[in-house]
Amino acid sequence: MNIILFEESESDRLLPLDDARARHVVDVIGCKEGDSFDVGLVNGPRGKARIARISKRGLQLDFHFAVEVPALYPVELIIGLPRPSSARRILKDLTTQGVEKMHFISTDKGEKSYLNSRLWAGGEYRRLLREGAEQAFCTRLPEVALYESLTDCIANLPMGERLALDNYEADCSLGSLDRVAQSYILAVGAERGWSARERNELREGDFTLVNLGSRVLKTETACIVGLALVLEKLKAY
């Protein structure tokens, strides 16, 4: 953790010693009473917390927030639902990279049962978003949405330059595409790719089919590489 995030409702409570954040502060960073460390409010400002007291009940913290954090990059990803273990990595990594929103969709060739994973039903995904933001020294978390189909997702998309990764019918490579826009939507299929019906739907939804070269990548790898190229077009780095 490069920063430790708190919900606003936690700012006036003791941080229990068995909380992972308390263990990190005491055991990993090695903070003692009187020491300070970097903190932030989820989707709010950044600052410092001083350890006023350590007791058997937990850490009593004095917070001071002073730094406003910039907005996330204007990039949204549509992601064909991968197996939950891959989805966990995607949630953390794309949050670290600063995406604004992730749309996870059930695809024609994907496994339908992934929609019912405890990752989504139990809210575990939000913890992963927080961990990704903490890695990036950021307080802002992206939005996450789930859809039963690409059709439902496209109907809810905002304006923006629309690109879809595809190994088989792409018009050009993403890196060579000479388009600079104020916002982007990048669609990445599940491990088995898009169906013919979904390709047609993407084209009808004003998506340009692009590729990352001739090699077939894992969904999580394609997300990271594709996003990096889009951010370069935004001059985000």
C-alpha positions in Angstrom: 0.0 0.0 0.0 1.4 3.4 -1.0 -1.6 5.2 0.6 -4.2 3.8 2.9 -7.9 4.6 2.1 -10.8 5.2 4.4 -14.5 5.7 3.9 -15.6 9.0 5.3 -17.7 7.2 7.9 -14.5 5.7 9.4 -12.7 9.0 10.0 -14.0 9.3 13.6 -13.6 5.7 14.6 -10.9 3.5 16.0 -9.1 1.4 13.4 -9.3 -2.2 14.9 -5.9 -3.9 15.2 -7.2 -6.9 13.2 -8.0 -4.7 10.2 -5.5 -5.3 7.4 -4.8 -1.5 7.2 -3.8 -1.4 10.9 -1.6 -4.5 10.5 0.1 -2.8 7.5 0.7 0.4 9.4 2.1 -1.2 12.5 3.8 -4.4 11.2 4.9 -3.4 7.7 5.5 0.3 7.9 6.5 0.1 11.5 4.6 3.1 12.7 4.4 3.9 16.5 2.4 6.4 18.5 3.1 9.9 17.2 4.1 8.7 13.7 2.2 9.8 10.6 1.4 8.0 7.3 -0.3 8.8 4.0 -4.1 8.4 3.9 -7.0 9.4 1.7 -10.8 9.4 1.7 -12.3 7.2 -1.0 -13.1 9.5 -3.9 -12.0 12.4 -1.8 -8.9 14.3 -0.7 -5.5 12.9 0.3 -3.5 13.8 3.4 -1.9 12.4 6.6 -3.0 10.5 9.6 -1.1 10.7 12.9 -1.3 7.8 15.4 -2.6 9.5 18.6 -2.8 6.2 20.5 -2.4 2.5 20.1 -4.5 0.4 22.5 -5.8 -3.2 22.6 -8.9 -1.9 20.9 -7.1 -0.3 17.9 -5.5 2.8 16.5 -6.8 6.2 17.4 -6.0 8.4 14.4 -6.0 12.1 13.8 -6.6 12.9 10.2 -5.6 15.9 8.2 -6.7 16.0 4.5 -5.3 18.8 2.3 -4.7 17.5 -1.2 -7.4 17.3 -3.9 -6.9 14.3 -6.2 -7.3 14.8 -10.0 -10.1 13.0 -11.8 -9.6 9.6 -13.4 -8.7 9.3 -17.0 -11.7 9.6 -19.4 -11.4 6.0 -20.5 -14.0 3.2 -20.1 -13.4 -0.5 -20.8 -15.9 -3.1 -21.8 -14.5 -6.5 -20.7 -15.8 -9.9 -21.7 -16.2 -11.7 -18.3 -13.1 -13.9 -17.7 -12.8 -16.4 -14.9 -13.0 -14.8 -11.5 -9.3 -15.1 -10.8 -8.5 -13.1 -13.9 -11.3 -10.6 -13.2 -9.7 -10.0 -9.8 -6.4 -9.0 -11.4 -8.1 -6.9 -14.0 -10.0 -5.0 -11.3 -6.9 -4.1 -9.4 -4.6 -3.4 -12.4 -7.0 -1.2 -14.3 -7.8 0.8 -11.2 -4.1 1.3 -10.7 -3.9 2.6 -14.3 -6.7 5.1 -13.7 -9.7 4.0 -15.8 -13.0 5.8 -15.2 -15.3 2.9 -15.5 -15.3 -0.9 -16.2 -18.2 -2.6 -17.9 -18.1 -6.4 -17.4 -20.3 -8.3 -19.9 -21.4 -11.9 -20.4 -20.4 -12.7 -24.0 -21.7 -15.3 -26.5 -18.6 -17.4 -26.2 -17.9 -16.8 -22.5 -18.9 -18.8 -19.5 -22.3 -17.5 -18.3 -21.8 -18.7 -14.7 -19.1 -16.1 -14.1 -21.9 -13.5 -13.7 -22.9 -15.2 -10.5 -19.4 -15.3 -8.9 -19.2 -14.3 -5.3 -16.7 -11.7 -6.5 -19.7 -9.7 -7.7 -22.5 -10.9 -5.4 -20.5 -10.4 -2.2 -19.0 -7.0 -3.1 -15.5 -8.4 -3.0 -14.7 -6.4 -6.2 -14.8 -3.1 -4.2 -12.0 -4.2 -2.0 -9.9 -4.9 -5.1 -10.7 -1.5 -6.4 -9.4 0.0 -3.2 -6.2 -2.0 -3.3 -5.6 -0.9 -6.9 -6.0 2.7 -5.9 -3.8 2.4 -2.9 -1.1 1.0 -5.1 -1.4 4.1 -7.4 -1.3 6.5 -4.5 -4.8 7.6 -5.5 -8.1 8.0 -3.7 -10.5 7.7 -6.7 -12.2 4.4 -7.5 -13.6 3.6 -11.0 -17.3 2.7 -11.4 -18.0 -1.0 -12.2 -21.1 -2.3 -14.0 -22.3 -5.8 -14.9 -24.3 -6.7 -18.0 -25.8 -9.9 -19.3 -25.0 -9.0 -22.9 -23.0 -6.7 -25.1 -26.4 -5.3 -26.3 -27.3 -4.1 -22.9 -23.9 -2.5 -22.4 -23.8 -0.6 -25.6 -27.3 0.9 -24.9 -25.8 2.5 -21.7 -22.6 3.9 -23.1 -21.6 7.6 -23.2 -20.1 9.4 -26.1 -16.5 8.8 -26.9 -14.1 7.3 -29.5 -15.1 3.6 -29.6 -12.5 0.9 -30.2 -12.8 -2.9 -30.0 -9.9 -5.4 -29.9 -10.3 -8.2 -32.4 -7.7 -10.6 -33.7 -9.6 -11.8 -36.8 -11.3 -8.9 -38.6 -9.5 -5.8 -37.3 -9.1 -2.9 -39.8 -5.7 -1.9 -38.3 -3.5 -2.1 -35.2 -4.4 0.1 -32.1 -1.0 1.5 -32.0 -1.1 2.8 -35.6 -4.6 4.3 -35.3 -4.2 8.0 -35.8 -7.1 9.3 -33.8 -6.9 11.7 -30.8 -10.1 12.1 -28.8 -11.2 13.6 -25.5 -12.5 10.2 -24.3 -12.3 6.6 -25.3 -14.2 3.4 -24.9 -12.2 0.2 -25.4 -13.9 -3.2 -25.7 -11.9 -6.4 -24.9 -13.5 -9.8 -25.5 -13.4 -12.8 -23.3 -10.7 -15.5 -23.8 -12.5 -17.0 -26.8 -13.1 -13.7 -28.5 -16.2 -12.1 -30.0 -18.8 -14.0 -31.9 -19.8 -12.9 -35.5 -23.0 -11.5 -34.0 -21.1 -9.4 -31.5 -18.7 -8.1 -34.2 -21.6 -6.9 -36.2 -23.1 -5.3 -33.1 -19.9 -3.5 -32.3 -19.6 -2.1 -35.8 -23.3 -1.0 -35.7 -22.4 0.7 -32.4 -19.7 2.8 -34.1 -16.8 0.7 -32.8 -13.7 0.4 -34.9 -12.1 -3.1 -34.8 -8.4 -2.9 -34.0 -5.7 -5.4 -32.9 -2.6 -5.6 -30.8 -0.7 -7.7 -33.4 -1.1 -11.3 -34.5 -0.7 -13.0 -31.2 -3.7 -14.1 -29.1 -3.4 -12.6 -25.6 -5.2 -13.3 -22.4 -8.0 -10.9 -21.6 -6.1 -9.4 -18.7 -3.0 -8.9 -20.8 -5.0 -7.3 -23.6 -6.7 -5.0 -21.2 -3.4 -3.6 -19.8 -1.7 -3.3 -23.2 -4.7 -1.8 -24.9 -5.3 0.7 -22.1 -1.6 1.8 -22.2 -1.9 2.6 -25.9 -5.2 4.5 -25.4 -3.6 6.5 -22.5 -0.7 7.4 -24.8 -3.2 8.8 -27.3 -4.7 10.9 -24.5 -1.1 12.0 -23.6 -1.9 10.8 -20.1 1.6 9.7 -19.3 
